[in-house]
Amino acid sequence: MDGEVPLRTVRPSPRLLVGEVVQALAVVGVTLAVSAAMTRVGIEFVDEGPPWGPPTFGLGAVTLELVYLGPRIFLAWVQVQFTDYVLTPNRIYSRTEFFSTDLKVLPYEKVTLLTLRRGFFSRLLGYAELDVMAYGAGAMRMRGIRDPVPMFDLARERIRVHNTAEAIVRSD
């Protein structure tokens, strides 16, 4: 990374992929349960409409969910297999090498917000996300970090070191 010595290098945890699959199964499971309930109620209490109506609803909803959730699972797999997050003394790097190289670089002096996020499934599975927003340089989401607190503290420390009056004037 341009001759800089990495202070910390982290790869996304495979638990990120497990979390995405568990979420997909939960959503699809609820849809199938609702569809099964509609089929039972529809057969017993409704005499109108085709008998294949409620099961078709369930299959259509599951198909739409998989069209949405399938790419999320694939992107989680790509992140787990091909992504590195690196904190150096001057910058944060996110590098994904799949078909091509996607390199995001955020200098600490431009970072305006650092957020540690944990959702329900990520808390259960023991991983988190670090969101980094930078003035004029965009944003970066570091997903699937197994032990996020040391990385968060290190990034926060480096941001404090680089956020001086000179750095603020230089970044505008």
N, C-alpha and C positions, 0 to 999 in steps of 0.2 A: 504494500500500500504506500507507494512513493517513498520508501526508505524509512517510514515511521515504525517505531517499535510498538507492537500491540501491547496494550495494558491488560486487555481481556478479550478473548475470542470465545464466542458461544455459538453453538448450532441449535436450531429448534429441536425440541424433544419429540420423540415419536408419539408421545402422549397427545400432541396436537392433532395428529391424524386419528388417533383413537377417539378423541373428543368430537371431531367432526363426524365420524361414523356413528357414534352414540347419539349425537343430536339428530342425524338423519333417520336412524332407526326409531327414535322416540317420536319424531314428527310423523313418519309413515305409519308407525304402530297406532298412534292416536287416530289417524285418518281411517285406517282399516277397522278399528274398533267402532268408530262412528258409523261407518258404512255397514258393518255387521248389525249394529243396533237398528239402523234405518231399514235394513232388509227384514229383520224380525218384526218390527213395528209395521212396516209397509205390508207385509204378507198377512198379518193378523187383523189390522184395522182399516186398511185402505183397499177398496175393491176396484178403484179406477187406476188407469195407467198401465203401462207394460210391466210384466213381472221382472224384466231385466233392468228397470230404471235405477233402483238403489245400488245394485252391485256395479253398474256402469259408472255411477257417480263416484264410487270409491276408487275404481281403477283409473278414471280420468284424473282425479285429485292426486293420486299417488304418482301418476305419470308426470303431472306438472311439478310436484314436489321433487321428484328425481331429476327433472330437467334443471331445477334450481340448485339442488343439493349436490348433484354429481360433480359439477365444476368446482364447488367448494372443497369437496373431498380430494379431487385431483390437485387443486392448488395447494392444499395442505400437504399432500404427498410430495409435491415439487419443493415446497419450502423445507420440509424435513430432510429430504435427500440432498438438495443442491444449494442450500443457503448457509452463509456464514454472517454473523454479526461481529464486528470488530470495533472496540474502543481503543483509540490511540491517544497520545497526549494532546492532539490538536483537533481531531475529527472523530465522527462516528461513521462507520461504513456498513452498508448492507450489500452483500454480493451474492447474486444467484446466477449460477451457470447451468442452464438446462440446454436449450437449443442455441441460445445466444447468451451473452453476459449482460446482466442487469446490475449496474453498480450505482448505488445512491451514496452520496457523500454529504454530510452536514457538518460544517465547522461549528465548534462549540460557541464561538462568539456570535453566531447568528441564531442559536437556539433560543426560542422564546417560551416554550412549554415542554415539560417532560412529565408524562403521566403513566402511572402503573395501573393496569386494569386487570381484574379477574372476574370472569363471569361465573355462573353457577357450575357448569360442567368443567371449566378450567380449574376452579377451586377444588372440585371433587378429585380431579385427576392430577392436581399439583403442578400446574404451569400458569403462566401469566403473559400479558402483552405489555410492551413498553411503547408508548406513542411519543414521538419526538416531532415537534413543529419548529420550523426555523424561518426567520424573516428572510424573504427573498430567495430561499433555497428549497422550499417545499416542506414535505412531511415524510415521516418514515414510521412504519409500524413493524416492530420486532415481535413476531408471534412465537408462541411455544417455548418461552424461556422457562427452564425448569427451576432455577433458583434466581429469581429476578431482583431480590433486594440488594445483593452486593453490586450487581450491574447498575441498578438504579442509583445507588449511593455514589459509585464511581463516576457515573455520568454527571450527577448533580455537582459533585466536587469539581470536576473539570469545567463545567459551565460557570461555576463561581469564580474559578481562576481566570477564565477568559472574558468574563463580563466586567470589563473595566470601562472607564469613561473613554479611553483611547479606542477600545474595540467598538464601542457604540458609535462613535464618530466615524470610524473607518468603515463600518458596515452600511452606512447610509449612502 
